[in-house]
Amino acid sequence: MRFNALLFLLLIFSASTLHADIIHLKNGKKLECTGAREEGNEVKYTIAGGTVSIPKSMVIRIEKSESKKPETVPPSKITLAAEPTQKQILEDTKTKERLARFYTDRGMELAEKKDFHGALEQFEKACDYYKNEATTLNLAVAYYLLKDDWNAETNFREVLRRNPNNTTALNYLAEMHWRKEELDVARDYWTRSLRANEDPEIREKLARLEKEKTASADYNSSVSSHFLIRYDGGHAESSVTAEIAEFLEEAYRQLSRQYEFYPSEPFVVILYPRQQYFNVMDVPMWSAGANDGKIKLPIKGLSSINDELKGVLVHELSHSFVDLKTLKNCPGWLHEGLAKYSEGERLSQQGKQGLKTLLTSNSLPQFRKLEGSFASVNAQTAAILYLQSLSFIEYLIDRHRLYQMNQLLDRLGKQERFSEAFEDVYLVSLEDMENRWRTDLSLE
């Protein structure tokens, strides 16, 4: 039987005019609809375009009309007059715009509190009511911050379809493709962004990309289950690269178990000749490796992988795991302490004695005062900070087990403040726990 779509729509429109409920809003306006009802924290009602939900907090009361039994109308008597008027359509559109603004504002409040999961939910509702450039962009950024690259890219592309010069979408897409070592694509997005709006920060990123591209233009690539390795075939033999790839897969399995976390996106690892590494990267000379979203290491003509390189690989991969698990909401000292612990480092007796001496002279900084990366300090200070961070991580894991550390990282991944998350997990403040560690250290 052929379905008469026009007749079906006309019957719906006719039925909707039989009786109307009135929703009285706190802003003084009224919504005329059918089937208004309360469900949890929302009020749902029916209009010509379907069912709409609004927060109950916007409503004063619902005025219910008496239901009348619908009269049977012969199809021959149904006319186009039953369709919603232009005024009704306009009023419905304005209602949807107001609701989109309401959910957008709620999403922004949650995003400011670093609750990106909650923000995503609100931005999705805003898009459901009114999808435009702004609501789509909010949704895309929320997906990006939650490391959902597929959905982020889909929505950023939708933003560019509506406005090809939206620099926010262009810059995020560039960052995503740069992270995946798709340098030509990233360069195109950043170049388009600069044409639309001159920005010194974007120009600096583009300059860094050009350095990387020049350095790795002739590099070979090696792909394994979880890694894309780029290397200079003249300085790193393919057999060594294969050995590195095999070790990295083993390290991935180790860290997945340790952090109870299983990233699916491939990690990018770039092996530079030593001088090229320091030309490309803005790092101190004591640096044995770096992680700026990609793992980057200086390689010195190795014929086989050694224990030192294994330690650096695990250390930098640990940074990637922690960044992803916490959505980059992790103090630098915790990052470095976990990375040293993950590579198998444990505090030696000599290291304990050195920390004890510094503690006696009141030369160990408090953890709450340690901000940012260790890359800004000299080699001697960095060595002390690494020892201090490792010692405290050992203390936490030995006395409170690894699962509590993962609880802390999970809480940080929900963008909770570190001090609050720490106290909820360990039942004491960071300061109190640090004082216990210092007391134990002084007694050893």
Secondary structure, DSSP 8 states (H G I E B T S, - for coil): ----HHHHHHHHHHHHTS--EEEEETTS-EEEEEEEEEETTEEEEEETTEEEEEEGGGEEEEE-----------GGG--GGGS--HHHHHHHHHHHHHHHHHHHHHHHHHHHTT-HHHHHHHHHHHHHH--SHHHHHHHHHHHHHTT-HHHHHHHHHHHHHH-TT-HHHHHHHHHHHHHTT-HHHHHHHHHHHHHHS--HHHHHHHHHHHHHHHHHTT-EEEE-SSEEEEE-TTTS-HHHHHHHHHHHHHHHHHHHHHHT----S-EEEEEEEHHHHHHHS---TT-S-EESSSEEEEE---SS--HHHHHHHHHHHHHHHHHHHHTT---HHHHHHHHHHHTT----HHHHHHHHHHHHTT-S--GGG--S-GGGS-HHHHHHHHHHHHHHHHHHHHHHHHHHHHHHHHHHHTT--HHHHHHHHHSS-HHHHHHHHHHHHHH-
